[in-house]
Amino acid sequence: MLPRKPVFPHVIEINCQAGQVLGCNVYLIYDDSDWLLIDIGYEETVDQIVEIIRQLDFPCQSARRSWPLTPTWTTFRGCPGPSNC
């Protein structure tokens, strides 16, 4: 498990967490085991972002919702997301 590096209480910015730029800003908002994403990044970085989320010990089944701001993605691979996004 990776140590979490929140930028604000209960907010992780994926680029900051990864220590490298993976594209656009993707925010993971969490409370206990529940979490959500604001944006899901670019298509070419989705797998990396999902792997970081898993390594941070956020189970995919605990995802509450994602707000995909990148127009080419409405869900992210490997995690069952809400179908009403």
Beta strands, then each sheet from edge to edge (+ up, - down):
strand 1: 11-13
strand 2: 27-31
strand 3: 34-38
strand 4: 63-67
sheet 1: 1+ 2- 3+ 4+
end
